[in-house]
Amino acid sequence: MEDKLITIAVHNYARAEILRTRLEAEGVKCYLKNINLIHSVVSGGVKVRVNSRDLEQALRIVEKASEQFREEFSDEESISLRNVQRILVPIDFSDYSVNACRYAIGLAEKLNAEIKLMHVYYNPVVNSMPLTDTYYYQVNMDEIIREIELRAKSNMEKFYLDIKEKIEREKIEGVKIDYALVRGIASEEIISKSEEYKPDVIIIGTRGQGEKENDLIGSVTAKIIEDTKVPVLVIPEDSLYSGIATINIMYATDFDDSDFNALKKLMNIMSPFDIRLYCVHISTPDSNLWDKAKMTGLKEKLYAEYEDYDIECSLIEEKDFLKGVQEIIREKNIDILSMVTHKRNLISKLLNPSVARKVLFHTNIPFLVFHSGM
């Protein structure tokens, strides 16, 4: 069978040349495509290609080279990583909010972190009215706005005092709690607050009060996952918090470079806990050879960097993506499902209502989402 050229990596020109040198030093013939010397710092400018017969050997070399590339910024990254100190919890007084708070308190107790509760109440927009009705409409609207503000303040204070009473009653130490009451559109204000407050993680319910029951992931939560660069821990309504001891975490990987940054943040957030990490890729027969080499590289990296943790890396060969995910969740008693957001990848599948309902609704496990741009 005739050899085919297969793209194994895409880099800027400088990195592509380094990789070609390494490959050819190991006896693997390498070809560069889309070379752009003028714009050599543009990422993704050059494709590194090899013959299909050399694929397995080439992928092992690529993984070693990628390790060096990642180390170029690892020192800077490690400085920015720190123990979780701030947790933002958007609430709307629904059962979803109460459940999210239970997880936030449990996490904050272990991490000695502060919690910022946040409620966004809607301020009605005054529509245009006939001139003769403007005065009466304005007076009526002012009363409505005052009533909304007072109700929001009353609900917020009660919710806050209930949470504080729970913390004191259960003798939970090291947890500071405060709240913010904001007028506006929920998703916009939460994202704005996260940029100002700079939380280490946002904990939020899957959907809010008034959203349809068949919308497993509400519009506000979906918007926050999509637009914020802060890790988001999403809590289903029926995911009952019963203390945090050993945590079985399934990290679903697509073998993207952002996985390493996300895994580092994941281990940083969960470092005070007894963690069992299951790093999983749902493979297909067509991509099995490629996936095995990629998983070997990822496994070596994780075992070297986190040797004190219980980590298992595996490929699940399953044509049905949903079946593969559910199989791992059931077999390993997964407590948290974690992933990185990408367009057209795992998170896109999971945010699809029909898929999410099958995977998450019946398992009721939280999922921790990292943004690929973090």
ROVEX-631296 format. One record per residue (C-alpha): x, y, z. Coordinates in nm, 4 decimals, m for minus. Layout:
# residues N
        X        Y        Z
        X        Y        Z
...
//
This chain:
# residues 374
        X        Y        Z
   0.0000   0.0000   0.0000
   0.1321   0.3431  m0.0922
   0.2470   0.5630   0.1963
   0.0394   0.8688   0.2706
   0.1679   1.1932   0.4182
   0.0065   1.2605   0.7552
   0.0136   1.5912   0.9442
   0.1323   1.5242   1.2987
   0.1719   1.8801   1.4270
   0.1139   2.2444   1.3347
   0.3602   2.5057   1.4661
   0.5190   2.8354   1.3780
   0.8214   2.8052   1.1506
   1.0858   2.8084   1.4269
   0.9244   2.5224   1.6196
   0.8494   2.3281   1.3033
   1.2195   2.3402   1.2092
   1.3202   2.2181   1.5556
   1.0744   1.9327   1.5252
   1.1939   1.8421   1.1750
   1.5544   1.8310   1.2996
   1.4570   1.5962   1.5822
   1.2526   1.3688   1.3588
   1.5211   1.3352   1.0938
   1.7874   1.2755   1.3597
   1.5805   0.9722   1.4607
   1.5581   0.8510   1.1007
   1.2067   0.9790   1.0283
   1.1742   1.1650   0.6982
   0.9841   1.4879   0.7570
   0.8127   1.7395   0.5255
   0.7072   2.0940   0.6066
   0.4052   2.2533   0.4392
   0.2872   2.6183   0.4337
   0.6289   2.7540   0.5307
   0.6074   3.1269   0.5931
   0.9458   3.2747   0.6759
   0.8195   3.6308   0.6865
   0.5554   3.5573   0.9495
   0.7531   3.2912   1.1320
   0.6021   3.3707   1.4701
   0.2447   3.3133   1.3566
   0.1185   3.0032   1.5359
  m0.0247   2.7313   1.3187
   0.1634   2.8501   1.0109
   0.3571   2.5325   0.9271
   0.2339   2.1737   0.9043
   0.4769   1.8986   1.0012
   0.4102   1.5857   0.7938
   0.5521   1.2314   0.7875
   0.4906   0.9098   0.5973
   0.2163   0.6927   0.7445
   0.4590   0.4041   0.8019
   0.6581   0.6292   1.0428
   0.3529   0.7584   1.2301
   0.3919   0.5738   1.5595
   0.7623   0.6552   1.5973
   0.7041   1.0151   1.4893
   0.4291   1.0718   1.7459
   0.6565   0.9592   2.0284
   0.9179   1.2109   1.9139
   0.6528   1.4834   1.8836
   0.5393   1.4274   2.2420
   0.8956   1.4683   2.3714
   0.9408   1.7853   2.1676
   0.6054   1.9218   2.2878
   0.7265   1.8777   2.6445
   1.0141   2.1173   2.5759
   0.7821   2.3686   2.4082
   0.5485   2.3641   2.7091
   0.8394   2.4161   2.9482
   0.9131   2.7461   2.7753
   0.6237   2.9008   2.9668
   0.5865   2.6572   3.2576
   0.7901   2.8701   3.4986
   0.5739   3.1748   3.4347
   0.2582   2.9657   3.4593
   0.3599   2.8120   3.7920
   0.3990   3.1578   3.9412
   0.0400   3.2459   3.8522
  m0.0996   2.9214   3.9940
  m0.1883   2.9424   4.3586
  m0.4252   2.7811   4.5987
  m0.7860   2.8766   4.5426
  m0.8652   3.1890   4.7427
  m1.1825   3.3232   4.5850
  m1.5018   3.1463   4.4818
  m1.7808   3.3284   4.2994
  m2.1285   3.1753   4.3385
  m2.4051   3.3300   4.1237
  m2.7429   3.2620   4.2869
  m3.1100   3.3159   4.2072
  m3.2514   3.1570   4.5265
  m3.3525   2.8392   4.3413
  m3.2711   2.4861   4.4590
  m2.9870   2.4919   4.2053
  m2.8359   2.7893   4.3905
  m2.8678   2.6214   4.7291
  m2.6927   2.3110   4.5987
  m2.4138   2.5162   4.4389
  m2.3586   2.6892   4.7748
  m2.3218   2.3537   4.9514
  m2.0363   2.2625   4.7173
  m1.8820   2.6101   4.7489
  m1.8755   2.5858   5.1295
  m1.7221   2.2392   5.1183
  m1.4532   2.3565   4.8778
  m1.3896   2.6817   5.0642
  m1.3497   2.4982   5.3969
  m1.0749   2.2776   5.2558
  m0.9057   2.5622   5.0718
  m0.9476   2.8330   5.3360
  m1.1119   3.0468   5.0669
  m1.3622   3.3291   5.0612
  m1.7021   3.3028   4.8914
  m1.8718   3.5860   4.7075
  m2.2439   3.5249   4.6574
  m2.3846   3.7222   4.3666
  m2.7426   3.7896   4.2662
  m2.8400   3.9784   3.9519
  m3.1933   4.1149   3.9414
  m3.3561   4.2337   3.6236
  m3.4317   4.6024   3.5772
  m3.7222   4.6448   3.3334
  m3.6543   4.8663   3.0359
  m3.9010   5.1512   2.9925
  m4.0618   5.1082   2.6537
  m4.1763   5.4034   2.4474
  m4.5313   5.5102   2.5280
  m4.7709   5.7680   2.3834
  m4.6856   6.1113   2.5156
  m5.0159   6.1436   2.7033
  m4.9427   5.8247   2.8965
  m4.5750   5.8914   2.9694
  m4.6194   6.0477   3.3137
  m4.8513   5.7812   3.4478
  m4.6400   5.5045   3.2990
  m4.3199   5.6473   3.4499
  m4.4728   5.6727   3.7976
  m4.5958   5.3140   3.7746
  m4.2605   5.1903   3.6426
  m4.0687   5.3632   3.9223
  m4.2833   5.1787   4.1759
  m4.2214   4.8466   3.9989
  m3.8452   4.9030   3.9942
  m3.8406   4.9957   4.3641
  m4.0414   4.6852   4.4446
  m3.8033   4.4641   4.2447
  m3.4998   4.6167   4.4173
  m3.6487   4.5772   4.7645
  m3.7528   4.2184   4.6983
  m3.4075   4.1319   4.5624
  m3.2371   4.2921   4.8635
  m3.4658   4.1120   5.1078
  m3.4135   3.7744   4.9398
  m3.0381   3.8285   4.9199
  m3.0047   3.9197   5.2874
  m3.2131   3.6205   5.3950
  m3.0154   3.3825   5.1725
  m2.6858   3.5252   5.2996
  m2.7877   3.4980   5.6662
  m2.9084   3.1401   5.6147
  m2.5729   3.0436   5.4652
  m2.3820   3.2182   5.7454
  m2.5981   3.0432   6.0047
  m2.5250   2.7074   5.8390
  m2.1504   2.7769   5.8518
  m2.1678   2.8702   6.2208
  m2.4026   2.5812   6.3115
  m2.1777   2.3227   6.1501
  m1.8663   2.4848   6.3004
  m1.7067   2.5325   5.9595
  m1.3858   2.7313   5.9960
  m1.1739   2.9361   5.7593
  m1.4604   3.0386   5.5274
  m1.5273   3.4058   5.4652
  m1.8512   3.4946   5.2910
  m1.9879   3.8138   5.1398
  m2.2411   3.9062   4.8748
  m2.3012   4.1411   4.5863
  m2.6383   4.2586   4.4566
  m2.6324   4.3843   4.0990
  m2.8946   4.5155   3.8581
  m2.8748   4.4088   3.4953
  m2.8694   4.1044   3.2692
  m2.7493   3.8000   3.4604
  m2.4927   3.6498   3.2217
  m2.3371   3.9869   3.1360
  m2.3082   4.1004   3.4971
  m2.1668   3.7678   3.6188
  m1.8974   3.7722   3.3505
  m1.8216   4.1374   3.4312
  m1.8006   4.0574   3.8027
  m1.5640   3.7677   3.7383
  m1.3297   4.0023   3.5525
  m1.3381   4.2490   3.8432
  m1.3359   4.0045   4.1372
  m1.0948   3.7580   3.9699
  m1.2244   3.4387   4.1320
  m1.0264   3.1169   4.1021
  m1.3447   2.9235   4.0253
  m1.7124   2.9979   3.9600
  m1.9644   2.7526   4.1071
  m2.3105   2.7660   3.9553
  m2.6220   2.5532   3.9163
  m2.7054   2.3963   3.5822
  m3.0005   2.6258   3.5296
  m3.1828   2.9043   3.7050
  m3.5229   2.9759   3.8437
  m3.7888   2.9937   3.5751
  m3.5887   2.8203   3.3038
  m3.7558   2.5276   3.1328
  m3.7220   2.1867   3.2944
  m3.6150   2.0290   2.9668
  m3.3264   2.2775   2.9390
  m3.0691   2.0784   3.1328
  m2.8136   2.3565   3.0991
  m2.9757   2.6978   3.1263
  m2.8934   2.9891   2.9016
  m2.7106   3.1852   3.1742
  m2.4896   2.8916   3.2730
  m2.4147   2.8062   2.9092
  m2.3192   3.1697   2.8388
  m2.0840   3.1808   3.1385
  m1.9158   2.8553   3.0349
  m1.8703   2.9906   2.6844
  m1.7479   3.3431   2.7616
  m1.5635   3.3451   3.0940
  m1.1995   3.2394   3.1191
  m1.2441   3.1298   3.4806
  m1.2902   2.7572   3.5578
  m1.6618   2.6861   3.6066
  m1.7928   2.4078   3.8320
  m2.1508   2.3322   3.7249
  m2.3750   2.1600   3.9804
  m2.6899   1.9679   3.8772
  m2.9916   2.0110   4.1047
  m2.9924   1.6452   4.2109
  m2.6164   1.6263   4.2735
  m2.6389   1.6110   4.6508
  m2.3349   1.7309   4.8421
  m2.2377   1.4824   5.1131
  m1.8906   1.6005   5.2062
  m1.5702   1.5954   5.0092
  m1.3252   1.3139   5.0790
  m1.1887   1.1032   4.7944
  m1.2840   1.2560   4.4595
  m1.2912   1.0454   4.1450
  m1.2394   1.2862   3.8561
  m1.2790   1.1951   3.4913
  m1.0891   1.4300   3.2612
  m1.2063   1.3894   2.9015
  m0.9186   1.4760   2.6690
  m0.9016   1.5518   2.2986
  m0.5177   1.5638   2.3146
  m0.5054   1.9401   2.2685
  m0.2162   2.1500   2.4015
  m0.4622   2.3328   2.6295
  m0.5184   2.0043   2.8149
  m0.1876   2.0445   3.0000
  m0.2741   2.3910   3.1262
  m0.6243   2.2767   3.2253
  m0.4918   1.9682   3.4035
  m0.2445   2.1837   3.5950
  m0.5269   2.4125   3.7073
  m0.7444   2.1117   3.7892
  m0.4750   1.9592   4.0104
  m0.4175   2.2992   4.1713
  m0.7859   2.3421   4.2607
  m0.8209   1.9867   4.3889
  m0.4758   1.9506   4.5498
  m0.6011   1.9529   4.9127
  m0.8257   1.6533   4.8436
  m0.7638   1.2832   4.7974
  m0.7882   1.2657   4.4176
  m0.8175   0.9775   4.1764
  m0.7778   1.1150   3.8251
  m0.9004   0.9145   3.5274
  m0.7749   1.0760   3.2063
  m0.9857   0.9309   2.9266
  m1.0168   0.9616   2.5511
  m1.3058   0.8076   2.3606
  m1.1338   0.6523   2.0586
  m1.2534   0.4949   1.7341
  m1.0903   0.2110   1.5373
  m0.9881   0.4563   1.2626
  m0.7868   0.6767   1.5000
  m0.6642   0.4104   1.7416
  m0.2944   0.4122   1.6430
  m0.2706   0.7898   1.6658
  m0.4623   0.7954   1.9942
  m0.2423   0.5299   2.1563
   0.0720   0.7301   2.0862
  m0.0889   1.0513   2.2116
  m0.2156   0.8853   2.5288
   0.1288   0.7355   2.5966
   0.2837   1.0836   2.5827
   0.0142   1.2312   2.8078
   0.0492   0.9447   3.0562
   0.4267   0.9883   3.0823
   0.3856   1.3615   3.1417
   0.1215   1.3191   3.4147
   0.3038   1.0363   3.5911
   0.6251   1.2400   3.6001
   0.4639   1.5627   3.7226
   0.2081   1.4173   3.9655
   0.3780   1.1036   4.0936
   0.2134   1.1330   4.4357
  m0.1383   1.1139   4.2905
  m0.3463   0.8172   4.1820
  m0.3726   0.8663   3.8042
  m0.5024   0.6306   3.5389
  m0.4947   0.7057   3.1648
  m0.6967   0.4981   2.9223
  m0.8472   0.4843   2.5756
  m1.2049   0.3676   2.5416
  m1.2647   0.2305   2.1947
  m1.6303   0.3028   2.1424
  m1.8096   0.4319   1.8336
  m2.0910   0.5671   2.0520
  m1.9438   0.8656   2.2370
  m2.2236   0.8757   2.4949
  m2.1957   0.5082   2.5730
  m1.8209   0.5428   2.6250
  m1.8591   0.8353   2.8692
  m2.1373   0.6650   3.0639
  m1.9359   0.3453   3.0869
  m1.6440   0.5229   3.2577
  m1.8723   0.7207   3.4898
  m2.0406   0.4012   3.6044
  m1.7313   0.1800   3.6207
  m1.5093   0.4267   3.8104
  m1.7809   0.5877   4.0276
  m1.6935   0.9290   3.8863
  m1.7754   1.2276   4.1108
  m1.6740   1.5105   3.8752
  m1.6493   1.5210   3.4969
  m1.3919   1.7721   3.3705
  m1.2976   1.9023   3.0262
  m1.1743   2.2013   2.8254
  m1.4104   2.4076   2.6138
  m1.3431   2.3909   2.2404
  m1.5647   2.4534   1.9455
  m1.6680   2.1259   1.7833
  m1.5261   1.9115   2.0638
  m1.6382   1.7328   2.3785
  m1.8000   2.0321   2.5465
  m2.0002   2.1047   2.2301
  m2.1333   1.7515   2.2435
  m2.2127   1.7741   2.6127
  m2.3854   2.1112   2.5811
  m2.6103   1.9711   2.3132
  m2.9379   1.9349   2.5089
  m3.0148   1.5805   2.3989
  m2.6594   1.4616   2.4671
  m2.6240   1.6470   2.7971
  m2.9521   1.5055   2.9214
  m2.8357   1.1491   2.8571
  m2.4881   1.1947   3.0060
  m2.5500   1.4279   3.2982
  m2.9180   1.4222   3.3866
  m2.9151   1.0509   3.4675
  m2.5808   1.0588   3.6475
  m2.6279   1.3867   3.8360
  m2.2552   1.4529   3.8592
  m2.1000   1.8013   3.8588
  m1.8723   1.8983   3.5742
  m1.5740   2.1313   3.5869
  m1.5076   2.3237   3.2670
  m1.1870   2.5034   3.1721
  m1.1664   2.7589   2.8934
  m0.9197   2.6751   2.6174
  m0.7904   3.0332   2.6266
  m0.6898   3.0231   2.9951
//
